[in-house]
Amino acid sequence: RVCAPPARAQPHSPLPHTLRSTTSSSSSRACATRAPMRSASPTPPSPSTSLRGPWRTCFSLPTCSRASLRLELELEDGAAAAACSAWLRCWIDTDEQRRGLRPAELGPLPPGFDLEHVSGLAAHPSGEMMAFTLRGNNAVIFVLDPSLQEVRQILSGPTCISFCFSENRLFACMSGARIISYSTDSFEETARYQEEELDYDGFADLVLASNGLVYAVGYYEETEVLEQEGVSEAIVAFDPMTLERRLHFGLGVFSKEIYGLAFIGDELYAGDRRGRSIRVFSLAGVHLREIKGDWREPCRLLHHSSRLYLSEHDGDNEDWPDADEGEDALDPQTWSEERKSVGKRIFVLTPEGETLQVWKTDSDISGMYIFGRVLIAKVGAYMAGEFITLKGI
């Protein structure tokens, strides 16, 4: 534990931040309340929406005489916390209180790199590289270094639908129900899987699990196929080195379509669109539980640091049995505010399914990616939307 110097001691050399010390007979606290300074928001944040940024933060540290030394300093994104181990510990202990989605600047981008044209994005676990495809040119995978400078172009041939990284592989779902892996050293193709037995039209939502296997959704493009009795999409797992199929599960569990896969620890979370729920499986494919919440039809799932991020389908073609009186399914002007917001929200969830935050925008969310410590949401039409960068993940 940290003890402050006696009151008669001479002060140390001035720190680069303004400090104000007072004595108090109150008991010591890990961290006192924060008051906003230079906040972009006109109203102070509540404890549930505390944000990183220039906040005035108070810490009460115990002294040997049972009085407390109250330190008040201005914090700019945690930089000041590095000045003292006590402040750093308080910064870490209160990190959960400061999490919450809010707009942020991604930073300067190199010439020629335009997020507006990105249609898919994945980051290497080390943060040393990322891969993306461009709308209108999905047959090329671009690989960038941390400064967003181009490292390599991979001519994948088929249209790339989704991809993910392991430490030494880049896995890509291609059109025609193909999955291809590339070495992250040479970027040469290392293995290929071509669907021939399961009759799926394609694979999507690639994710890497803690057991090393690569999981993907096997989907059907034709609505007529899905409408057949007993038919639903399912999940397939592949060997990371050979791309041989290892697991096939979820048949009979999902209502019909699966949208979104994410791993938290040793559990796989999958969006059940028509069930309006999240299905949770073990790594071996055993269905463990179903999670329901205030969202409608899940569209995308992401995981970052014990948080699950869920976006919805726009709901235009969704049945709405609990519509308010007077609502016309074909006339959005008659819809309730709740129905109008569907597809324009990102739900921040705990692994248990508790809703921590609902972030809203004015347009439909057509894409969602994690890049470093920010969430990038594509807003508007998939082929012509804009990107919004959100921090606080």
Sequence and secondary structure as in RCSB ss.txt:
>XXXX:A:sequence
RVCAPPARAQPHSPLPHTLRSTTSSSSSRACATRAPMRSASPTPPSPSTSLRGPWRTCFSLPTCSRASLRLELEL
EDGAAAAACSAWLRCWIDTDEQRRGLRPAELGPLPPGFDLEHVSGLAAHPSGEMMAFTLRGNNAVIFVLDPSLQE
VRQILSGPTCISFCFSENRLFACMSGARIISYSTDSFEETARYQEEELDYDGFADLVLASNGLVYAVGYYEETEV
LEQEGVSEAIVAFDPMTLERRLHFGLGVFSKEIYGLAFIGDELYAGDRRGRSIRVFSLAGVHLREIKGDWREPCR
LLHHSSRLYLSEHDGDNEDWPDADEGEDALDPQTWSEERKSVGKRIFVLTPEGETLQVWKTDSDISGMYIFGRVL
IAKVGAYMAGEFITLKGI
>XXXX:A:secstr
   B  TTS   S  SS     EE S  BS   EEESS SSSS   GGG  SSSEEEEEEEEBTTS EEEEEEEE
STTGGGGG HHHHHHHHHTHHHH   EE       TT  GGGEEEEEE TTSS EEEEETTEEEEEEEE TT  E
EEEEE SS EEEEEE SSEEEEEETTTEEEEEETTT  EEEEEE  SS  SEEEEEEE TTS EEEEEE S HHH
HTSTT   EEEEE TTT  EEEEE TTTSSS EEEEEEETTEEEEEETTTTEEEEEETT  EEEEEE S  SEEE
EEEETTEEEEEE   TT   TT  TT BTTBGGGS HHHHHTTSEEEEE TT  EEEEEE SS EEEEEEETTEE
EEEES TTT EEEEEE  
